[in-house]
Every structure is written in C-alpha cells, then in structure tokens.
C-alpha cells in the first residue's frame, strides 16, 4: 500500500519559489515609487511656474515696512460688512483689493525729482509768480504721464506725513490747496491698480478729514462702490478721535460729507450720536441724506422727542424749516409745531431766514461747489469756535421764481395754523424777504 504524498512544501522548494516571485514584486514597487516621485516633482514645478508668472506681473522690489500709523490707527478698525453685503462678498472684495499688489519698486531718481519740484515750492517773497505756477503745472503733468512708474515716489512722499500748504493765492494759481492734495489727485489721474492700492493705503493710515474725503472721492472715481466701506470706516474712526480731542484745529466737515455721500441710511446713527457735539454739521448732513433718510431724526431732535441739547434742537429746527418746502414729512412736522404753539419767540426768530429760502452748506467742502450760482453778497459765513464748525448760509431755495413760490406757499400754510403773535411777525418778515428777492430776480431778468 502506497503512502499518500504530502502537500507540504519542502524548505528548499520554498526558497526557490520566493526567489522566483521576488523580482517581479520588487520591480513593481520601484515603478510605483518612481511614478509617485515624478508626480511630486511635476506638482512642485507647476507651483514654481505659477509663482514666477505672478511675480512677473508684480514690481520687482519687496515692499518696504509700513509707515508708522497716525493716531487713528489706535482706534479699532471695523471689519463688519455693510448690511447690503454678505460676509463672503466682503471678504472676497477685501482680499481682491488688498492683494492686488504686494510690493512696490524703488522710486526712480527722475520721479523723485519731479515730486520734489512739486512739493517743495520755492516762492520768492512767499508768493508764487505766474512763471513758477506754469512750471509747476508742467512738472505735474509730466509726473502724471509717467503712470505707474511715478507711484512709488508719490507714495514715498505721502508716507512722510509732511505737507506744504499753498495758501489762497497759490491754490488759485495751482488748482490745489496743498502738496498732498496734488499728489492724491495725481494718483487718481494715474488710475492704475497700483495707484489705487496706494490710495487705499493712505485711506487706512491718515486721520486728516480732508485727506480722507479726497482719497475717498478718488477711489470712488476709480472703482465705484468698492471702497465705500473703507471710506466710512475711516470717517467714523476720525470722528471718534476728534470727539476725544485728538484732532485739534482740524475741521471735521469733510468727514460728515463722507457719511452723507456713502453712508445713506446707515449713517443716521452716526449723525444722531454727533448732533450734540457738532450740532450744525450733523443737522446739515441729516437734511441732505439721499431719499430723506435723515428727516425722521431731524424731526425727533427738533420736536424734543430725542434727548439732545438746546443747541442741537435749534440747529435741527432750522434745517427742518430749510427743507420743509421740498419734504412733505418735514413740512407736516413744522406745521404741527406751529399749530400747537410749541415754537418759542426765539425759535421763530431763528427760522426767519430759512423760511425765506436760506440753507446751510459746509464751508470746507470737498464734494463739489453748490454755491457757484449764488451771488457772493448773499453768502453769510458762520464760525462756531467752541466746536470748530464753519458753514455758509445762502438762499439756495430761493434762486428761481418757482422756488420762491414754494417758500411763499409754506409761509401761508404756517400763517393759517399759528396764533402766536411772535410767529405771525416772523412769518411776515420771511414773506417780505421773499418778495424782495422776487423783485431782484425780476430786475436781473430785465437787465
């Protein structure tokens, strides 16, 4: 009987078998390793190529360390998106703006010389000559024509936080109030992304109200709507500093104009919080907000519904009267106050010029000149030194026959509801002023 053959593999046979199988496995392993290594190399090469392409679109020099920020930097900067902008949209928008350019090239000697010729004007006897003004304008245009090449030199000057004020005569000859205002406009005229970034940097690092407004206006011209939130943040923070006394001798009127231009209804809370400190500036801005967004706040303060100072009530009441011929809401509130005899003799006396068509505008205005059509003899300047407020009063609502008729209709409406002798007398005075203006218009049309 035969013994069955065992299935066990002898050691010698196992060794032979392992030797036969190992080479294909080792070869496959090496192939896999080589493929992985090749993939890693390809990825790194692709990244390096992308980096080189990005660098090729940027200036060559690494950006210099940022300058020391103005006192405004001590105030926490809001990063909250506007109500109309989602968090993701705000983040993407901000990333796009900040990441446009991460570096600036070194200013060239030529552009440095151009900037120096514009910001260090040597006026003989303190007054510019016509020849000097012509040379300055020529240098300015040549600087602007350099385009992005000029940006580093302009930015270098702005970072020094120095300025040269040209004075009334120099401003008239050159078209700019100061060297910094000229350089800000030069960046706006150059208008490239790198100039835009330099303007946004300045907006983040200046506390000067006029600079904030001027830069905001330039950025709005270059990229409408993109930098409005930055401008509002800058204006709000500068107002906080001014309220604490950290911006002495600086007129904050341009900050209120920024709130008016870019804040809309979202600026109402800021203005309500400022009405006790800057009563007229806040009242002027509330009256001029688009779509009458500030009228309800004017009414609340003027009628005593909101806790405010007597000076704030006076300012808002005057502005309420100034817009009553154009705003049904303002007119109804004013008529209601007259009907209930809630206006004091002092109130009526202060309302006389405004019922006759006068309105208030900022003296230190950055956004246009609404007084160009007003006779200089009709301008009245008011300066409140305690709060550093300066504004003009002008008959802006009584420049045409149609406007005068509207004001007369408002006066007749008030006369029909009030029984206050002081009120009646004040209304008659306003009516006489309007009739006088109507006669002046008639005479000017004949001549």
Secondary structure, 3 states (H helix, E strand, C coil): CCCCCCCCCCHHHHHHHHHHHHHHHHHHHHHHHHHHHHHHHHHHHHHHHHHHHHHHCCCCCCCCCCCCCCHHHHCCCCCCCCCCCCHHHHHHHHHHHHCCCCCCCCCCHHHHHHHHHHHCCCCHHHCCCHHHHHHHHHHHHHHHHCCHHHHHHHHHHHHCCCCCECHHHHHHHHCCCEHHHHHHHHHHHHCCHHHHHHHHHHHHHCCCHHHHHHHHHHHHHHCCCCCHHHHHHHHHHHHHHHHCCCCCCCCCHHHHHHHHHHCHHHHHHHHHHHCCCCHHHHHHHHHHCHHHCCHHHHHHHHCCCCCCCHHHHHHHHHHHHHHCCCCHHHHHHHHHHHHCCCCCHHHHHHHHHHHCCCEEEECCCCCCCCCCCCCHHHCEEEEECCCCEEEEEECCCCCCHHHHHHHHHHHHHHHCCCCCHHHHHHHHHHHHHHHHHHHHHHHHHHC
